[in-house]
Each structure stands twice: as structure tokens, then as C-alpha cells.
Amino acid sequence: MKTTKVILVAILMAFATIGFSQTETNAPSAELPPPHLVIKVSFANAMHNPALVRAMREQLNPIFLQNYLRVYVPRIRFLNHIYYISGTRNQWVYFFSIKEMAPKER
């Protein structure tokens, strides 16, 4: 009877160890927390926020303009939020053709 109890305790410990190891690998990474909010913004309003424009430049690639659509809505992750920025093809071509503006010196 003692042998059976020892074997059952060992099996219980093995399953507990397996369970703890699985939850550690499925935990979200500390680098990118899940987004809190989804925001839909027009292209013109997005261009008024310089930090958002910088994030757009870092995350977007002009290859998505190869699909001939009337309106493009790329997804941008900025300040722990998801932004969907809607703009026409001409607006996005203009965005990728202009150079990044340097901050004004005082």
C-alpha cells in the first residue's frame, strides 16, 4: 500500500511539473503587451501626429500598394494601441514619396 501511495505522489508531481512548464512557454512576452484599444483614423488625421507618422514609416512597406484598391487600411501598432489608418492610393503614394521631416531647430 505504501508503494502505491509513493507512486501516485510521484505521478502527481510529474503532471504538476509538466503543467507549470506549459504555462510558462504560453505566457505573453514582456516586450509586447496586448493592445488595449483599437482606433480607426483617417489618413489626414494620422498625418497630424508626428510620432504616429514615424511609427507608420517604421512598420509599413509600400509593397501593399501593388493591390489596386480604392481605399487602403493598414494596421499600425503604436503606444500599445492598434491603429487602422484609412487612406486612398494617392494619399499613400504621397506618404511614401515625401522625405521624413527633421524636427525644427529653435
VOBA-1610 file (N, C-alpha, C; in pm, whole numbers, padded with zeros to 5 digits, always signed):
BEGIN
Met+00082-00119+00000Met+00000+00000+00000Met+00087+00126+00000Lys+00198+00122+00077Lys+00287+00238+00081Lys+00350+00262-00056Thr+00383+00156-00127Thr+00443+00169-00259Thr+00346+00236-00356Thr+00220+00202-00348Thr+00118+00262-00435Thr+00105+00411-00407Lys+00106+00449-00281Lys+00097+00590-00245Lys+00218+00668-00295Val+00335+00611-00283Val+00456+00677-00331Val+00451+00694-00482Ile+00404+00593-00554Ile+00393+00601-00700Ile+00290+00707-00740Leu+00177+00713-00670Leu+00075+00814-00701Leu+00126+00956-00674Val+00200+00974-00567Val+00257+01106-00538Val+00358+01144-00645Ala+00440+01051-00691Ala+00538+01079-00796Ala+00468+01116-00926Ile+00360+01044-00960Ile+00285+01077-01083Ile+00222+01215-01071Leu+00166+01246-00955Leu+00106+01378-00932Leu+00211+01488-00949Met+00329+01469-00892Met+00437+01568-00906Met+00480+01583-01052Ala+00485+01472-01126Ala+00524+01478-01267Ala+00424+01558-01348Phe+00295+01535-01327Phe+00193+01609-01401Phe+00191+01757-01361Ala+00214+01786-01235Ala+00220+01926-01191Ala+00338+01998-01256Thr+00451+01931-01262Thr+00570+01990-01325Thr+00545+02016-01474Ile+00482+01922-01541Ile+00450+01940-01683Ile+00355+02057-01701Gly+00255+02065-01614Gly+00158+02175-01624Gly+00222+02311-01605Phe+00312+02323-01507Phe+00379+02451-01484Phe+00471+02488-01599Ser+00535+02391-01659Ser+00626+02422-01768Ser+00549+02467-01893Gln+00430+02417-01915Gln+00350+02458-02030Gln+00297+02599-02014Thr+00257+02639-01897Thr+00205+02773-01878Thr+00314+02878-01893Glu+00437+02844-01863Glu+00547+02940-01876Glu+00577+02969-02023Thr+00570+02870-02110Thr+00600+02892-02251Thr+00487+02963-02322Asn+00364+02950-02274Asn+00250+03014-02339Asn+00223+03154-02285Ala+00300+03199-02191Ala+00281+03332-02135Ala+00319+03436-02239Pro+00245+03549-02245Pro+00280+03653-02341Pro+00416+03714-02309Ser+00485+03757-02411Ser+00618+03813-02390Ser+00608+03949-02320Ala+00711+03982-02245Ala+00710+04108-02172Ala+00738+04227-02264Glu+00789+04200-02385Glu+00824+04308-02477Glu+00700+04374-02536Leu+00602+04296-02579Leu+00483+04350-02642Leu+00358+04308-02565Pro+00309+04393-02477Pro+00186+04359-02408Pro+00068+04364-02506Pro-00041+04299-02475Pro-00154+04301-02567Pro-00210+04442-02581Pro-00258+04477-02698Pro-00310+04614-02717Pro-00436+04637-02635His-00452+04761-02589His-00566+04796-02506His-00684+04846-02588Leu-00656+04907-02702Leu-00760+04978-02773Leu-00737+04968-02924Val-00844+04963-03000Val-00837+04967-03145Val-00895+05100-03189Ile-00818+05176-03269Ile-00857+05310-03310Ile-00858+05316-03462Lys-00967+05367-03519Lys-00976+05388-03663Lys-00959+05536-03692Val-00864+05567-03780Val-00826+05706-03806Val-00815+05728-03956Ser-00850+05848-04002Ser-00832+05881-04143Ser-00685+05918-04167Phe-00644+05913-04291Phe-00506+05945-04327Phe-00471+06088-04287Ala-00562+06181-04313Ala-00535+06323-04283Ala-00515+06344-04133Asn-00596+06280-04050Asn-00580+06295-03906Asn-00453+06228-03856Ala-00414+06118-03917Ala-00292+06049-03875Ala-00168+06132-03908Met-00172+06210-04013Met-00057+06290-04052Met-00030+06406-03956His-00126+06438-03869His-00108+06546-03772His-00028+06502-03649Asn-00007+06373-03634Asn+00066+06321-03518Asn+00204+06273-03564Pro+00310+06349-03536Pro+00444+06312-03585Pro+00493+06177-03534Ala+00460+06142-03411Ala+00504+06013-03359Ala+00433+05898-03430Leu+00307+05916-03462Leu+00233+05814-03537Leu+00288+05802-03679Val+00324+05914-03740Val+00385+05911-03874Val+00517+05835-03871Arg+00595+05855-03766Arg+00722+05782-03752Arg+00696+05632-03738Ala+00594+05596-03662Ala+00559+05454-03647Ala+00510+05397-03779Met+00438+05476-03857Met+00392+05431-03988Met+00510+05406-04080Arg+00609+05494-04075Arg+00728+05476-04160Arg+00805+05350-04122Glu+00810+05318-03993Glu+00884+05201-03947Glu+00812+05071-03981Gln+00679+05071-03976Gln+00604+04947-03987Gln+00546+04919-04125Leu+00535+05020-04209Leu+00471+05000-04339Leu+00575+04983-04450Asn+00538+04905-04547Asn+00619+04882-04666Asn+00531+04917-04786Pro+00580+04995-04882Pro+00495+05039-04993Pro+00451+04925-05086Ile+00494+04804-05059Ile+00454+04692-05144Ile+00303+04671-05139Phe+00238+04707-05028Phe+00094+04684-05019Phe+00016+04768-05121Leu+00081+04866-05183Leu+00015+04948-05284Leu+00005+04879-05419Gln+00064+04762-05432Gln+00055+04690-05560Gln-00086+04638-05586Asn-00163+04615-05481Asn-00304+04579-05500Asn-00380+04707-05533Tyr-00452+04706-05642Tyr-00523+04827-05684Tyr-00660+04832-05618Leu-00664+04897-05504Leu-00788+04916-05429Leu-00818+05065-05421Arg-00940+05098-05387Arg-00975+05240-05373Arg-00926+05295-05239Val-00940+05214-05135Val-00900+05257-05000Val-00812+05149-04939Tyr-00702+05192-04882Tyr-00610+05102-04813Tyr-00621+05129-04663Val-00627+05022-04584Val-00638+05036-04439Val-00532+04948-04373Pro-00407+04997-04363Pro-00304+04918-04294Pro-00321+04925-04143Arg-00261+04829-04077Arg-00268+04818-03931Arg-00134+04863-03873Ile-00138+04957-03777Ile-00018+05010-03713Ile-00031+04987-03563Arg+00077+04940-03501Arg+00081+04926-03355Arg+00160+05045-03301Phe+00094+05125-03216Phe+00155+05247-03166Phe+00105+05273-03025Leu+00196+05290-02930Leu+00165+05320-02789Leu+00066+05220-02730Asn+00091+05092-02754Asn+00009+04984-02700Asn-00136+04991-02748His-00158+05052-02865His-00289+05056-02929His-00271+05008-03073Ile-00379+04962-03132Ile-00380+04925-03273Ile-00453+05035-03349Tyr-00387+05092-03449Tyr-00446+05196-03533Tyr-00473+05139-03671Tyr-00595+05158-03721Tyr-00629+05127-03859Tyr-00641+05262-03930Ile-00551+05288-04024Ile-00545+05417-04090Ile-00595+05401-04233Ser-00707+05465-04263Ser-00767+05452-04396Ser-00726+05570-04482Gly-00682+05538-04602Gly-00641+05641-04697Gly-00651+05588-04839Thr-00663+05680-04933Thr-00670+05641-05073Thr-00531+05606-05125Arg-00528+05549-05242Arg-00399+05511-05301Arg-00312+05634-05322Asn-00371+05744-05369Asn-00294+05867-05392Asn-00234+05921-05263Gln-00307+05912-05154Gln-00254+05959-05026Gln-00136+05875-04981Trp-00145+05742-04997Trp-00034+05656-04956Trp+00086+05672-05047Val+00064+05695-05177Val+00177+05720-05267Val+00247+05849-05226Tyr+00168+05951-05191Tyr+00226+06077-05143Tyr+00306+06054-05015Phe+00251+05973-04923Phe+00319+05945-04796Phe+00455+05882-04818Phe+00465+05787-04910Phe+00591+05719-04933Phe+00687+05801-05021Ser+00635+05902-05089Ser+00722+05983-05174Ser+00788+06099-05098Ile+00727+06147-04990Ile+00786+06258-04916Ile+00895+06207-04824Lys+00991+06288-04798Lys+01100+06254-04706Lys+01053+06279-04563Glu+01115+06209-04470Glu+01081+06231-04329Glu+01132+06367-04288Met+01045+06445-04230Met+01080+06581-04192Met+01160+06579-04063Ala+01270+06653-04061Ala+01351+06665-03941Ala+01284+06762-03845Pro+01301+06744-03716Pro+01241+06839-03621Pro+01302+06978-03638Lys+01218+07080-03620Lys+01263+07217-03638Lys+01358+07256-03525Glu+01464+07324-03562Glu+01559+07373-03463Glu+01514+07509-03413Arg+01540+07537-03289Arg+01496+07664-03229Arg+01598+07770-03248
//
